[in-house]
Amino acid sequence: MLAAGGAFVFFCLIHKRRHGETESRSIRRELFTRGRNSWEMCSAFFCFDYYWYLLLNWLPDYLINVRGFGIMKAGLLASLPFLVFGLGQPLGAGSATV
């Protein structure tokens, strides 16, 4: 919700600068709701936040309670997605710039 509000303000300020509108003019909601990019950005944040919730809350609980792992082994296994993120982001950025 906070990200959507920030994106709305950012989008409206960029639109004002491009079209030469003054800062005192009120921000119209249609600027945000009509843009396809803004809806895609909000849906991407929603999906990523849900996945982030699963990694932080559900995965360790699942490994301990359902799979029966100890706290140390569950912590090690639950940290693997973050390790993959940490290695994958620089590699993906490097391959995108080539």
N, C-alpha and C positions, 0 to 999 in steps of 0.2 A: 504494500500500500504506500509505504514511504517512497519507494523507488518510482512508483507511478506518478506520485505528486511531484517529485523532483524532475522526472522526465517531462511532465506537463509544463512546468515553469521554464525549463531549459528550451523546450521546443518553441514556446511562445516568445521567449526573448530572442532566439535566433530568427524567428519569422519577423519580428519587429525590426530587427537590424537590416534584414534583406529588403524589406519593403519600405523603409524609411519612416516608420511610424514612431511617434513620440512615446516616451516612457510613461506619460501620464494617462494614456489611453488604456481602457480596461482590457484585460485579457479575455478573449472569447473562447468558450469551451469548444466551439466547433473546430477550431484549429487542431485540437488534439484528437477529437473523436472521429474526424474525417480521414485522418492520415493512416494509411495502411502500415507504415513503418512503426508508428507509435503503438498500434495494437499488437504487432508482431513482437516488439520489444517487451511489452507487458506480459504477453503469453510466455515468452522465453524466460523472463524473470520468475514467473509463477512456476513453470516446470522445473527450473533449476533450484528454486527454493524448496520445492517438494522433495527433490532428490537430495538436497543438502540435509533436510530434516531426517530423511531415511538413514543417511550415513551417520549422522551424529546421535540420533536417538534410538532408532529401531535396530540397526545392525548389531551394536554391542549387546543390547538386551536379548536379541534373538540368539546370538552366539552363546551367551551364558545360560539362558533359561531353556531354550529348545535343544540346542546342540550339546549342552553340558560341558562346554569348555571352561577352564579356569579363567580367572580374571586377567592373568598375564597373557595367556594365549589368545583370549578374545580381544584384548587390547592390541596385540601384535597383528592379528588378522584384520581388525577393524581399521588399523592405520594403513593398510596396503592401498586402498583407493586414493588416499591422500599422497602417498608416495608416487603412485602412477600419475596423479595430477601434476605433481611437482616435476616429474621427469618429462611428461608429455607436453606441457605448455611451452617450454623453450624449444623442444623439437618441432612442435607444430608451428610456432612462430618463425623458426628458422626455415622450415620448408615453405611457408607461405610467402616469404620475402624473396625466395629464389625464382 
